Amino acid sequence: MRKYIIMGVQGCGKGTQAARLKEAYDLVHISVGHIFRWNIQAHTKLAARIKRIMAEGQLVPDEIVEEIMRRRLDEHDWNYGFILDGFPRNRPQAEFFLETYDIDAVILIDVPDKVVLQRILARRLCEKCGLDYNLMFHRPAKDGTCDVCGGKLITRSDDNQEAVASRLQDYHEKTAPIIDLFKKKELVVAVDGTKKPDQIQADIRKQLKLL
């Protein structure tokens, strides 16, 4: 069983690399962002609060994130392992996780803030099927229209310059320091996130000694 955490500032390519590892090694990709968006689409009790917080570019409070992650991991549908995307984001969340679960490695994707900002502002989302696009790397055949379902491509409410700047600040102040916690446990493998996706994936697999 393989259990990984994938880390890096939003827009660094965590989702892309996690999805590739999922397919190759039959892992369950547990994305905090996807869980939040599901709550919003399903109009759950948490939806209104999460939507307001995300629209302001802020991080969801620890108690909500921890409750959601505990419920998700308690489902135990990860027979061959999991890869966590977007959790933990600060030291209390990291300590909560390490007290409860053991992991094999923390994959750190390193990308400069300037590049991250360009990538995030180019992101689009199909409002019908939820497929992600990026106008820098994955453009639809027809502008503004999803290739798969024909739905309208929209910009996420939290993908604006002010919100991105707030998330970058939160990352450097709250998330980056916990990487030192994982480094002390010799769990971190770092890769250059400015390379092409195939090169990043190859580097990850090499460092994790995956065949």
MDTraj code that builds the backbone (N, CA, C; nanometers):
import mdtraj as md
import numpy as np

residues = "MET ARG LYS TYR ILE ILE MET GLY VAL GLN GLY CYS GLY LYS GLY THR GLN ALA ALA ARG LEU LYS GLU ALA TYR ASP LEU VAL HIS ILE SER VAL GLY HIS ILE PHE ARG TRP ASN ILE GLN ALA HIS THR LYS LEU ALA ALA ARG ILE LYS ARG ILE MET ALA GLU GLY GLN LEU VAL PRO ASP GLU ILE VAL GLU GLU ILE MET ARG ARG ARG LEU ASP GLU HIS ASP TRP ASN TYR GLY PHE ILE LEU ASP GLY PHE PRO ARG ASN ARG PRO GLN ALA GLU PHE PHE LEU GLU THR TYR ASP ILE ASP ALA VAL ILE LEU ILE ASP VAL PRO ASP LYS VAL VAL LEU GLN ARG ILE LEU ALA ARG ARG LEU CYS GLU LYS CYS GLY LEU ASP TYR ASN LEU MET PHE HIS ARG PRO ALA LYS ASP GLY THR CYS ASP VAL CYS GLY GLY LYS LEU ILE THR ARG SER ASP ASP ASN GLN GLU ALA VAL ALA SER ARG LEU GLN ASP TYR HIS GLU LYS THR ALA PRO ILE ILE ASP LEU PHE LYS LYS LYS GLU LEU VAL VAL ALA VAL ASP GLY THR LYS LYS PRO ASP GLN ILE GLN ALA ASP ILE ARG LYS GLN LEU LYS LEU LEU".split()
xyz = np.array([
    [0.0849, -0.1198, 0.0000],
    [0.0000, 0.0000, 0.0000],
    [0.0882, 0.1245, 0.0000],
    [0.0526, 0.2205, -0.0846],
    [0.1288, 0.3456, -0.0945],
    [0.0431, 0.4613, -0.0463],
    [0.1003, 0.5432, 0.0425],
    [0.0261, 0.6572, 0.0969],
    [0.1121, 0.7824, 0.0852],
    [0.0621, 0.8762, 0.0023],
    [0.1393, 0.9963, -0.0268],
    [0.0587, 1.1226, 0.0012],
    [0.1319, 1.2294, 0.0276],
    [0.0765, 1.3646, 0.0302],
    [0.1453, 1.4410, -0.0810],
    [0.0707, 1.5175, -0.1593],
    [0.1316, 1.6000, -0.2627],
    [0.1105, 1.7465, -0.2250],
    [0.2187, 1.8241, -0.2250],
    [0.2133, 1.9611, -0.1764],
    [0.2728, 2.0593, -0.2762],
    [0.2406, 2.1857, -0.2550],
    [0.2872, 2.2926, -0.3422],
    [0.1791, 2.3984, -0.3483],
    [0.2169, 2.5184, -0.3830],
    [0.1205, 2.6269, -0.3890],
    [0.0152, 2.5971, -0.4958],
    [-0.1053, 2.6509, -0.4769],
    [-0.2134, 2.6272, -0.5726],
    [-0.1702, 2.6708, -0.7120],
    [-0.1944, 2.5838, -0.8107],
    [-0.1548, 2.6141, -0.9472],
    [-0.0217, 2.5540, -0.9857],
    [0.0408, 2.4791, -0.8943],
    [0.1722, 2.4217, -0.9243],
    [0.1621, 2.2936, -1.0059],
    [0.0432, 2.2373, -1.0177],
    [0.0271, 2.1148, -1.0956],
    [0.0026, 1.9912, -1.0112],
    [-0.0359, 2.0095, -0.8850],
    [-0.0599, 1.8956, -0.7968],
    [-0.1658, 1.8009, -0.8537],
    [-0.2767, 1.8590, -0.9004],
    [-0.3862, 1.7764, -0.9504],
    [-0.3449, 1.6896, -1.0681],
    [-0.2684, 1.7483, -1.1605],
    [-0.2223, 1.6743, -1.2790],
    [-0.1339, 1.5573, -1.2398],
    [-0.0367, 1.5833, -1.1520],
    [0.0562, 1.4779, -1.1124],
    [-0.0114, 1.3724, -1.0253],
    [-0.1024, 1.4146, -0.9390],
    [-0.1750, 1.3193, -0.8555],
    [-0.2605, 1.2267, -0.9409],
    [-0.3244, 1.2833, -1.0442],
    [-0.4091, 1.2023, -1.1320],
    [-0.3266, 1.0967, -1.2055],
    [-0.2052, 1.1324, -1.2452],
    [-0.1194, 1.0356, -1.3157],
    [-0.0748, 0.9228, -1.2232],
    [-0.0411, 0.9573, -1.1011],
    [-0.0031, 0.8542, -1.0047],
    [-0.1224, 0.7636, -0.9728],
    [-0.2404, 0.8251, -0.9638],
    [-0.3620, 0.7488, -0.9373],
    [-0.3841, 0.6425, -1.0434],
    [-0.3752, 0.6821, -1.1689],
    [-0.4003, 0.5892, -1.2785],
    [-0.2941, 0.4802, -1.2860],
    [-0.1695, 0.5174, -1.2643],
    [-0.0592, 0.4225, -1.2797],
    [-0.0528, 0.3197, -1.1674],
    [-0.0913, 0.3602, -1.0466],
    [-0.0720, 0.2720, -0.9310],
    [-0.2005, 0.2419, -0.8539],
    [-0.3153, 0.2696, -0.9173],
    [-0.4455, 0.2368, -0.8604],
    [-0.4655, 0.2995, -0.7224],
    [-0.4223, 0.4247, -0.7104],
    [-0.4382, 0.4974, -0.5855],
    [-0.5705, 0.5745, -0.5858],
    [-0.6196, 0.6087, -0.4695],
    [-0.7368, 0.6948, -0.4576],
    [-0.6877, 0.8381, -0.4412],
    [-0.7294, 0.9256, -0.5329],
    [-0.6903, 1.0672, -0.5275],
    [-0.7925, 1.1410, -0.4426],
    [-0.7493, 1.1866, -0.3261],
    [-0.8381, 1.2579, -0.2348],
    [-0.8020, 1.4055, -0.2384],
    [-0.8834, 1.4841, -0.3065],
    [-0.8583, 1.6265, -0.3234],
    [-0.9520, 1.7079, -0.2348],
    [-0.8940, 1.7882, -0.1472],
    [-0.9747, 1.8732, -0.0597],
    [-1.0592, 1.9696, -0.1430],
    [-1.0002, 2.0264, -0.2480],
    [-1.0729, 2.1192, -0.3341],
    [-1.1939, 2.0549, -0.3979],
    [-1.1786, 1.9303, -0.4459],
    [-1.2905, 1.8593, -0.5078],
    [-1.4011, 1.8337, -0.4056],
    [-1.3623, 1.8002, -0.2813],
    [-1.4611, 1.7760, -0.1765],
    [-1.5384, 1.9039, -0.1458],
    [-1.4674, 2.0160, -0.1378],
    [-1.5338, 2.1439, -0.1131],
    [-1.6329, 2.1753, -0.2255],
    [-1.5885, 2.1583, -0.3503],
    [-1.6761, 2.1907, -0.4637],
    [-1.7973, 2.0976, -0.4682],
    [-1.7783, 1.9716, -0.4289],
    [-1.8921, 1.8788, -0.4243],
    [-1.9950, 1.9273, -0.3234],
    [-1.9487, 1.9731, -0.2068],
    [-2.0399, 2.0242, -0.1056],
    [-2.1197, 2.1424, -0.1588],
    [-2.0516, 2.2296, -0.2349],
    [-2.1192, 2.3470, -0.2910],
    [-2.2244, 2.3054, -0.3932],
    [-2.1871, 2.2111, -0.4823],
    [-2.2804, 2.1661, -0.5861],
    [-2.3978, 2.0895, -0.5266],
    [-2.3733, 2.0186, -0.4152],
    [-2.4787, 1.9394, -0.3525],
    [-2.5605, 2.0204, -0.2518],
    [-2.5241, 2.1489, -0.2329],
    [-2.5956, 2.2367, -0.1407],
    [-2.6048, 2.1774, 0.0005],
    [-2.4913, 2.1277, 0.0506],
    [-2.4879, 2.0724, 0.1857],
    [-2.4889, 2.1861, 0.2879],
    [-2.4960, 2.1487, 0.4160],
    [-2.4992, 2.2494, 0.5212],
    [-2.3713, 2.3330, 0.5238],
    [-2.2608, 2.2717, 0.4816],
    [-2.1337, 2.3437, 0.4815],
    [-2.1156, 2.4326, 0.3585],
    [-2.1998, 2.4115, 0.2587],
    [-2.1794, 2.4743, 0.1291],
    [-2.1704, 2.6272, 0.1345],
    [-2.2666, 2.6905, 0.1969],
    [-2.2709, 2.8372, 0.1981],
    [-2.1459, 2.8948, 0.2647],
    [-2.1065, 2.8349, 0.3758],
    [-1.9886, 2.8838, 0.4476],
    [-1.8612, 2.8639, 0.3655],
    [-1.8467, 2.7452, 0.3075],
    [-1.7281, 2.7162, 0.2266],
    [-1.7211, 2.8091, 0.1057],
    [-1.8347, 2.8298, 0.0395],
    [-1.8384, 2.9141, -0.0803],
    [-1.7966, 3.0563, -0.0488],
    [-1.8443, 3.1100, 0.0626],
    [-1.8099, 3.2464, 0.1010],
    [-1.6600, 3.2582, 0.1308],
    [-1.6071, 3.1625, 0.2025],
    [-1.4650, 3.1650, 0.2394],
    [-1.3765, 3.1532, 0.1154],
    [-1.4104, 3.0606, 0.0246],
    [-1.3299, 3.0397, -0.0962],
    [-1.3353, 3.1615, -0.1875],
    [-1.4511, 3.2252, -0.1977],
    [-1.4658, 3.3423, -0.2843],
    [-1.3782, 3.4581, -0.2362],
    [-1.3519, 3.4618, -0.1059],
    [-1.2660, 3.5659, -0.0498],
    [-1.1178, 3.5301, -0.0592],
    [-1.0895, 3.4085, -0.1139],
    [-0.9517, 3.3666, -0.1298],
    [-0.8877, 3.3185, -0.0015],
    [-0.9698, 3.2901, 0.1007],
    [-0.9173, 3.2456, 0.2285],
    [-0.9239, 3.0940, 0.2401],
    [-0.8482, 3.0403, 0.3360],
    [-0.8497, 2.8971, 0.3599],
    [-0.9639, 2.8609, 0.4544],
    [-1.0239, 2.7447, 0.4297],
    [-1.1320, 2.6969, 0.5148],
    [-1.0743, 2.6634, 0.6530],
    [-1.1442, 2.6980, 0.7628],
    [-1.0936, 2.6739, 0.8985],
    [-1.0520, 2.5291, 0.9233],
    [-0.9524, 2.5118, 1.0102],
    [-0.8966, 2.3795, 1.0373],
    [-1.0013, 2.2779, 1.0799],
    [-1.0930, 2.3190, 1.1671],
    [-1.1894, 2.2226, 1.2198],
    [-1.2783, 2.1644, 1.1106],
    [-1.3128, 2.2457, 1.0094],
    [-1.3938, 2.1966, 0.8983],
    [-1.3121, 2.1017, 0.8113],
    [-1.1894, 2.1425, 0.7796],
    [-1.1035, 2.0597, 0.6943],
    [-1.0750, 1.9259, 0.7612],
    [-1.0418, 1.9276, 0.8898],
    [-1.0100, 1.8039, 0.9614],
    [-1.1300, 1.7100, 0.9672],
    [-1.2481, 1.7656, 0.9894],
    [-1.3682, 1.6826, 0.9937],
    [-1.3943, 1.6174, 0.8578],
    [-1.3814, 1.6961, 0.7517],
    [-1.4038, 1.6437, 0.6171],
    [-1.3035, 1.5347, 0.5832],
    [-1.1752, 1.5587, 0.6161],
    [-1.0717, 1.4604, 0.5837],
    [-1.0868, 1.3332, 0.6667],
    [-1.1231, 1.3474, 0.7924],
    [-1.1422, 1.2290, 0.8768],
    [-1.2541, 1.1409, 0.8202],
    [-1.3656, 1.2059, 0.7833],
    [-1.4775, 1.1306, 0.7257],
    [-1.4367, 1.0597, 0.5965],
    [-1.3602, 1.1331, 0.5118],
    [-1.3216, 1.0742, 0.3825],
    [-1.2268, 0.9562, 0.4007],
    [-1.1262, 0.9708, 0.4842],
    [-1.0294, 0.8629, 0.5039],
    [-1.0915, 0.7447, 0.5771],
    [-1.1919, 0.7711, 0.6597],
    [-1.2587, 0.6629, 0.7323],
    [-1.3415, 0.5739, 0.6406],
    [-1.3606, 0.6161, 0.5157],
    [-1.4342, 0.5319, 0.4212],
    [-1.3532, 0.4086, 0.3824],
    [-1.2216, 0.4181, 0.3951],
    [-1.1304, 0.3045, 0.3695],
    [-1.1563, 0.2373, 0.2339],
    [-1.1713, 0.3184, 0.1312],
    [-1.1887, 0.2644, -0.0040],
    [-1.0567, 0.2654, -0.0805],
    [-0.9473, 0.2873, -0.0101],
    [-0.8157, 0.2987, -0.0723],
    [-0.7345, 0.1713, -0.0501],
    [-0.7748, 0.0642, -0.1187],
    [-0.7118, -0.0664, -0.1004],
    [-0.5626, -0.0672, -0.1328],
    [-0.5230, 0.0101, -0.2356],
    [-0.3826, 0.0121, -0.2757],
    [-0.3114, 0.1395, -0.2311],
    [-0.3846, 0.2267, -0.1615],
    [-0.3234, 0.3477, -0.1113],
    [-0.3952, 0.4732, -0.1586],
    [-0.3445, 0.5877, -0.1153],
    [-0.4071, 0.7147, -0.1520],
    [-0.3009, 0.8208, -0.1742],
    [-0.3440, 0.9280, -0.2384],
    [-0.2602, 1.0464, -0.2532],
    [-0.3454, 1.1673, -0.2150],
    [-0.3046, 1.2380, -0.1100],
    [-0.3793, 1.3530, -0.0607],
    [-0.3347, 1.4794, -0.1333],
    [-0.4303, 1.5559, -0.1782],
    [-0.4043, 1.6774, -0.2553],
    [-0.4742, 1.7948, -0.1851],
    [-0.3940, 1.8876, -0.1310],
    [-0.4520, 2.0041, -0.0656],
    [-0.4646, 1.9921, 0.0847],
    [-0.4044, 1.8886, 0.1418],
    [-0.4080, 1.8686, 0.2867],
    [-0.2819, 1.7951, 0.3289],
    [-0.2173, 1.8352, 0.4387],
    [-0.2495, 1.9458, 0.5283],
    [-0.1984, 2.0792, 0.4754],
    [-0.2545, 2.1896, 0.5290],
    [-0.2172, 2.3230, 0.4835],
    [-0.1486, 2.4061, 0.5914],
    [-0.1436, 2.3555, 0.7124],
    [-0.0747, 2.4276, 0.8195],
    [-0.0298, 2.3272, 0.9257],
    [0.0433, 2.3756, 1.0256],
    [0.1010, 2.2842, 1.1244],
    [-0.0038, 2.2071, 1.2056],
    [-0.1107, 2.2724, 1.2550],
    [-0.2122, 2.1950, 1.3286],
    [-0.2711, 2.0813, 1.2455],
    [-0.2979, 2.1063, 1.1158],
    [-0.3510, 2.0011, 1.0298],
    [-0.2484, 1.8901, 1.0104],
    [-0.1205, 1.9279, 0.9958],
    [-0.0143, 1.8285, 0.9779],
    [-0.0001, 1.7410, 1.1014],
    [-0.0032, 1.8039, 1.2183],
    [0.0103, 1.7285, 1.3427],
    [-0.1093, 1.6360, 1.3630],
    [-0.2291, 1.6852, 1.3301],
    [-0.3499, 1.6027, 1.3378],
    [-0.3351, 1.4793, 1.2493],
    [-0.2846, 1.5001, 1.1279],
    [-0.2727, 1.3889, 1.0337],
    [-0.1687, 1.2876, 1.0798],
    [-0.0521, 1.3348, 1.1216],
    [0.0563, 1.2450, 1.1607],
    [0.0234, 1.1657, 1.2875],
    [-0.0652, 1.2201, 1.3695],
    [-0.1067, 1.1481, 1.4899],
    [-0.1980, 1.0307, 1.4564],
    [-0.2623, 1.0381, 1.3404],
    [-0.3643, 0.9394, 1.3052],
    [-0.3212, 0.8431, 1.1951],
    [-0.2412, 0.8933, 1.1000],
    [-0.2048, 0.8128, 0.9832],
    [-0.0531, 0.8133, 0.9616],
    [-0.0061, 0.7065, 0.8982],
    [0.1341, 0.7031, 0.8563],
    [0.1387, 0.7215, 0.7050],
    [0.2440, 0.7831, 0.6555],
    [0.2580, 0.8062, 0.5119],
    [0.3963, 0.7615, 0.4651],
    [0.4079, 0.7390, 0.3339],
    [0.5348, 0.6951, 0.2760],
    [0.6197, 0.8116, 0.2279],
    [0.5554, 0.9174, 0.1783],
    [0.6324, 1.0310, 0.1271],
    [0.5443, 1.1531, 0.1087],
    [0.6090, 1.2699, 0.1124],
    [0.5458, 1.3977, 0.0797],
    [0.6101, 1.4474, -0.0492],
    [0.5302, 1.4612, -0.1540],
    [0.5793, 1.5065, -0.2839],
    [0.5620, 1.6582, -0.2900],
    [0.6722, 1.7303, -0.3017],
    [0.6687, 1.8765, -0.3048],
    [0.6983, 1.9252, -0.4467],
    [0.6012, 1.9946, -0.5063],
    [0.6194, 2.0513, -0.6407],
    [0.6504, 2.1995, -0.6252],
    [0.7695, 2.2378, -0.6642],
    [0.8186, 2.3741, -0.6419],
    [0.8023, 2.4591, -0.7683],
    [0.7264, 2.5692, -0.7558],
    [0.7025, 2.6611, -0.8679],
    [0.7061, 2.8046, -0.8149],
    [0.7771, 2.8983, -0.8835],
    [0.7806, 3.0384, -0.8394],
    [0.6415, 3.1027, -0.8406],
    [0.6194, 3.1990, -0.7516],
    [0.4890, 3.2657, -0.7408],
    [0.4441, 3.3281, -0.8724],
    [0.5367, 3.3895, -0.9461],
    [0.5019, 3.4569, -1.0716],
    [0.4410, 3.3589, -1.1713],
    [0.4993, 3.2401, -1.1789],
    [0.4488, 3.1374, -1.2710],
    [0.3127, 3.0877, -1.2252],
    [0.2982, 3.0698, -1.0952],
    [0.1712, 3.0239, -1.0389],
    [0.0586, 3.1214, -1.0721],
    [0.0847, 3.2502, -1.0562],
    [-0.0164, 3.3520, -1.0853],
    [-0.0611, 3.3443, -1.2312],
    [0.0334, 3.3305, -1.3228],
    [0.0001, 3.3201, -1.4655],
    [-0.0868, 3.1976, -1.4925],
    [-0.0517, 3.0866, -1.4316],
    [-0.1250, 2.9619, -1.4535],
    [-0.2684, 2.9705, -1.4005],
    [-0.2832, 3.0244, -1.2791],
    [-0.4159, 3.0283, -1.2178],
    [-0.5101, 3.1213, -1.2931],
    [-0.4593, 3.2357, -1.3364],
    [-0.5442, 3.3296, -1.4090],
    [-0.5854, 3.2751, -1.5456],
    [-0.5162, 3.1700, -1.5926],
    [-0.5494, 3.1089, -1.7217],
    [-0.6409, 2.9875, -1.7061],
    [-0.6785, 2.9553, -1.5830],
    [-0.7619, 2.8372, -1.5605],
    [-0.9072, 2.8635, -1.5973],
    [-0.9714, 2.7587, -1.6494],
    [-1.1145, 2.7634, -1.6782],
    [-1.1758, 2.6317, -1.6341],
    [-1.3060, 2.6357, -1.6033],
    [-1.3769, 2.5184, -1.5545],
    [-1.5091, 2.5047, -1.6290],
    [-1.5397, 2.3828, -1.6745],
    [-1.6689, 2.3618, -1.7408],
    [-1.7777, 2.3625, -1.6344],
    [-1.8749, 2.4533, -1.6482],
    [-1.9794, 2.4647, -1.5470],
    [-2.0771, 2.3479, -1.5514],
    [-2.0688, 2.2671, -1.6565],
    [-2.1617, 2.1540, -1.6698],
    [-2.1012, 2.0238, -1.6184],
    [-1.9816, 1.9863, -1.6672],
    [-1.9238, 1.8570, -1.6280],
    [-1.8061, 1.8702, -1.5323],
    [-1.7584, 1.9937, -1.5106],
    [-1.6507, 2.0151, -1.4141],
    [-1.5105, 1.9909, -1.4654],
    [-1.4937, 1.9668, -1.5963],
    [-1.3607, 1.9416, -1.6513],
    [-1.2754, 2.0678, -1.6441],
    [-1.1483, 2.0498, -1.6050],
    [-1.0559, 2.1623, -1.5923],
    [-0.9835, 2.1893, -1.7236],
    [-0.9642, 2.3171, -1.7547],
    [-0.8849, 2.3600, -1.8698],
    [-0.7845, 2.4653, -1.8216],
    [-0.6781, 2.4829, -1.8998],
    [-0.5857, 2.5928, -1.8757],
    [-0.5466, 2.6497, -2.0116],
    [-0.5723, 2.7764, -2.0310],
    [-0.5514, 2.8378, -2.1619],
    [-0.4045, 2.8417, -2.2020],
    [-0.3146, 2.8116, -2.1066],
    [-0.1719, 2.8064, -2.1383],
    [-0.1311, 2.6689, -2.1919],
    [-0.1976, 2.5632, -2.1439],
    [-0.1554, 2.4269, -2.1772],
    [-0.2639, 2.3414, -2.2407],
    [-0.3883, 2.3658, -2.2059],
    [-0.4979, 2.2787, -2.2490],
    [-0.6156, 2.3641, -2.2938],
    [-0.6067, 2.4123, -2.4152],
    [-0.7124, 2.4991, -2.4689],
    [-0.8215, 2.4144, -2.5325],
    [-0.9477, 2.4572, -2.5202],
    [-1.0552, 2.3836, -2.5880],
    [-1.0483, 2.4086, -2.7380],
    [-1.1058, 2.3171, -2.8153],
    [-1.1060, 2.3326, -2.9610],
    [-1.1827, 2.4578, -3.0014],
    [-1.2907, 2.4863, -2.9286],
    [-1.3709, 2.6055, -2.9531],
    [-1.3644, 2.6932, -2.8290],
    [-1.3270, 2.8180, -2.8468],
    [-1.3110, 2.9083, -2.7326],
    [-1.4359, 2.9127, -2.6448],
    [-1.4145, 2.8958, -2.5145],
    [-1.5236, 2.9092, -2.4189],
    [-1.6177, 2.7915, -2.4102],
    [-1.5860, 2.6818, -2.4829],
    [-1.6764, 2.5662, -2.4864],
    [-1.6021, 2.4371, -2.4538],
    [-1.6603, 2.3564, -2.3669],
    [-1.5991, 2.2295, -2.3270],
    [-1.5967, 2.1315, -2.4443],
    [-1.4823, 2.0670, -2.4637],
    [-1.4674, 1.9691, -2.5718],
    [-1.5518, 1.8444, -2.5483],
    [-1.5782, 1.8122, -2.4232],
    [-1.6443, 1.6863, -2.3896],
    [-1.7966, 1.6974, -2.3928],
    [-1.8510, 1.7997, -2.3239],
    [-1.9975, 1.8071, -2.3111],
    [-2.0591, 1.9304, -2.3759],
    [-1.9740, 2.0221, -2.4254],
    [-2.0263, 2.1422, -2.4880],
    [-2.0688, 2.2497, -2.3898],
    [-2.0400, 2.2273, -2.2613],
    [-2.0759, 2.3240, -2.1590],
    [-1.9935, 2.4520, -2.1683],
    [-2.0391, 2.5546, -2.1003],
    [-1.9703, 2.6836, -2.1003],
    [-1.8519, 2.6792, -2.0040],
    [-1.7372, 2.7328, -2.0497],
    [-1.6198, 2.7404, -1.9638],
    [-1.6233, 2.8713, -1.8860],
    [-1.6028, 2.8602, -1.7562],
    [-1.6089, 2.9772, -1.6699],
    [-1.4811, 2.9894, -1.5869],
    [-1.4602, 3.1066, -1.5319],
    [-1.3495, 3.1292, -1.4393],
    [-1.4011, 3.1069, -1.2982],
    [-1.3272, 3.0314, -1.2182],
    [-1.3695, 3.0086, -1.0800],
    [-1.3750, 3.1413, -1.0047],
    [-1.4672, 3.1500, -0.9111],
    [-1.4872, 3.2755, -0.8375],
    [-1.3627, 3.3179, -0.7603],
    [-1.2795, 3.2197, -0.7214],
    [-1.1602, 3.2527, -0.6436],
    [-1.0344, 3.2628, -0.7288],
    [-1.0492, 3.2580, -0.8618],
    [-0.9342, 3.2718, -0.9519],
    [-0.9228, 3.4150, -1.0032],
    [-0.8968, 3.5069, -0.9122],
    [-0.8712, 3.6459, -0.9509],
    [-0.7436, 3.6893, -0.8798],
    [-0.6855, 3.8001, -0.9265],
    [-0.5538, 3.8400, -0.8786],
    [-0.5492, 3.8616, -0.7270],
    [-0.6512, 3.9243, -0.6718],
    [-0.6523, 3.9519, -0.5284],
    [-0.6609, 3.8232, -0.4466],
    [-0.7498, 3.7333, -0.4885],
    [-0.7664, 3.6076, -0.4156],
    [-0.6418, 3.5212, -0.4261],
    [-0.5801, 3.5189, -0.5449],
    [-0.4579, 3.4397, -0.5638],
    [-0.3456, 3.4935, -0.4761],
    [-0.3329, 3.6255, -0.4705],
    [-0.2291, 3.6877, -0.3868],
    [-0.2499, 3.6508, -0.2404],
    [-0.3767, 3.6467, -0.1975],
    [-0.4080, 3.6096, -0.0596],
    [-0.3704, 3.4648, -0.0328],
    [-0.3987, 3.3761, -0.1289],
    [-0.3661, 3.2344, -0.1104],
    [-0.2154, 3.2121, -0.1096],
    [-0.1425, 3.2858, -0.1927],
    [0.0034, 3.2746, -0.1933],
    [0.0613, 3.3163, -0.0586],
    [0.0085, 3.4249, -0.0037],
    [0.0552, 3.4715, 0.1262],
    [0.0254, 3.3674, 0.2348],
    [-0.0958, 3.3113, 0.2305],
    [-0.1324, 3.2076, 0.3267],
    [-0.0396, 3.0873, 0.3162],
    [-0.0075, 3.0503, 0.1914],
    [0.0795, 2.9336, 0.1703],
    [0.2163, 2.9570, 0.2323],
    [0.2764, 3.0715, 0.2026],
    [0.4121, 3.0976, 0.2520],
    [0.4159, 3.1148, 0.4042],
    [0.3084, 3.1675, 0.4612],
    [0.3065, 3.1904, 0.6053],
    [0.2663, 3.0664, 0.6847],
    [0.1743, 2.9860, 0.6294],
    [0.1173, 2.8765, 0.7076],
    [0.1547, 2.7370, 0.6570],
    [0.1597, 2.7201, 0.5241],
    [0.1819, 2.5867, 0.4701],
    [0.3295, 2.5543, 0.4525],
    [0.4056, 2.6463, 0.3934],
    [0.5472, 2.6184, 0.3684],
    [0.6230, 2.5751, 0.4936],
    [0.5988, 2.6373, 0.6114],
    [0.6734, 2.5958, 0.7308],
    [0.6542, 2.4497, 0.7717],
    [0.5386, 2.3885, 0.7396],
    [0.5182, 2.2501, 0.7831],
    [0.6009, 2.1531, 0.6999],
    [0.6513, 2.1999, 0.5843],
    [0.7382, 2.1139, 0.5044],
    [0.8618, 2.0764, 0.5863],
    [0.9081, 2.1700, 0.6706],
    [1.0223, 2.1401, 0.7576],
    [0.9888, 2.0268, 0.8541],
    [0.8637, 2.0216, 0.8986],
    [0.8204, 1.9136, 0.9879],
    [0.8337, 1.7782, 0.9182],
    [0.7913, 1.7737, 0.7914],
    [0.8022, 1.6495, 0.7155],
    [0.9478, 1.6175, 0.6804],
    [1.0282, 1.7225, 0.6561],
    [1.1685, 1.7000, 0.6233],
    [1.2422, 1.6360, 0.7403],
    [1.2072, 1.6758, 0.8616],
    [1.2710, 1.6185, 0.9798],
    [1.2437, 1.4689, 0.9892],
    [1.1311, 1.4261, 0.9324],
    [1.0964, 1.2842, 0.9316],
    [1.1453, 1.2156, 0.8042],
    [1.2209, 1.2923, 0.7224],
    [1.2807, 1.2409, 0.5976],
    [1.1748, 1.1841, 0.5034],
    [1.0661, 1.2579, 0.4893],
    [0.9555, 1.2130, 0.4052],
    [0.9449, 1.2900, 0.2732],
    [1.0163, 1.4020, 0.2588],
    [0.9939, 1.4930, 0.1459],
    [1.0799, 1.4582, 0.0247],
    [1.0143, 1.4527, -0.0929],
    [1.0842, 1.4477, -0.2211],
    [1.0409, 1.5712, -0.2996],
    [1.1362, 1.6515, -0.3460],
    [1.1049, 1.7782, -0.4131],
    [1.1338, 1.7686, -0.5625],
    [1.0443, 1.8257, -0.6439],
    [1.0614, 1.8260, -0.7887],
    [1.0390, 1.9669, -0.8426],
    [1.0977, 1.9950, -0.9583],
    [1.0858, 2.1247, -1.0244],
    [0.9551, 2.1293, -1.1032],
    [0.8593, 2.2089, -1.0552],
    [0.7283, 2.2154, -1.1178],
    [0.7206, 2.3013, -1.2426],
    [0.8333, 2.3619, -1.2842],
    [0.8321, 2.4413, -1.4076],
    [0.8620, 2.3554, -1.5303],
    [0.8994, 2.2294, -1.5083],
    [0.9265, 2.1396, -1.6206],
    [0.7956, 2.0926, -1.6833],
    [0.8041, 2.0204, -1.7940],
    [0.6859, 1.9663, -1.8587],
    [0.6265, 1.8558, -1.7702],
    [0.4942, 1.8364, -1.7768],
    [0.4282, 1.7370, -1.6912],
    [0.4904, 1.5982, -1.6970],
    [0.5283, 1.5520, -1.8156],
    [0.5897, 1.4196, -1.8281],
    [0.7224, 1.4126, -1.7534],
    [0.8010, 1.5202, -1.7607],
    [0.9291, 1.5233, -1.6918],
    [0.9102, 1.5254, -1.5404],
    [0.8098, 1.6006, -1.4947],
    [0.7813, 1.6071, -1.3508],
    [0.7400, 1.4696, -1.2992],
    [0.6524, 1.4035, -1.3755],
    [0.6065, 1.2717, -1.3331],
    [0.7226, 1.1719, -1.3280],
    [0.8086, 1.1774, -1.4275],
    [0.9237, 1.0867, -1.4296],
    [1.0143, 1.1110, -1.3093],
    [1.0341, 1.2370, -1.2748],
    [1.1178, 1.2723, -1.1600],
    [1.0552, 1.2211, -1.0297],
    [0.9232, 1.2368, -1.0176],
    [0.8529, 1.1888, -0.8976],
    [0.8707, 1.0386, -0.8829],
    [0.8464, 0.9647, -0.9919],
    [0.8556, 0.8181, -0.9853],
    [0.9983, 0.7718, -0.9551],
    [1.0958, 0.8442, -1.0099],
    [1.2357, 0.8088, -0.9834],
    [1.2683, 0.8254, -0.8372],
    [1.2282, 0.9381, -0.7798],
    [1.2600, 0.9637, -0.6395],
    [1.1824, 0.8730, -0.5436],
    [1.0627, 0.8319, -0.5845],
    [0.9836, 0.7414, -0.5010],
    [1.0191, 0.5949, -0.5257],
    [1.1120, 0.5734, -0.6237],
    [1.1534, 0.4377, -0.6602],
    [1.0343, 0.3523, -0.7052],
    [0.9490, 0.4129, -0.7886],
    [0.8338, 0.3426, -0.8445],
    [0.8701, 0.2886, -0.9823],
    [0.8323, 0.1676, -1.0112],
    [0.8614, 0.1059, -1.1409],
    [0.7525, 0.1415, -1.2406],
])
top = md.Topology()
chain = top.add_chain()
for i, resn in enumerate(residues, 1):
    res = top.add_residue(resn, chain, resSeq=i)
    for name in ("N", "CA", "C"):
        top.add_atom(name, md.element.get_by_symbol(name[0]), res)
traj = md.Trajectory(xyz[None], top)
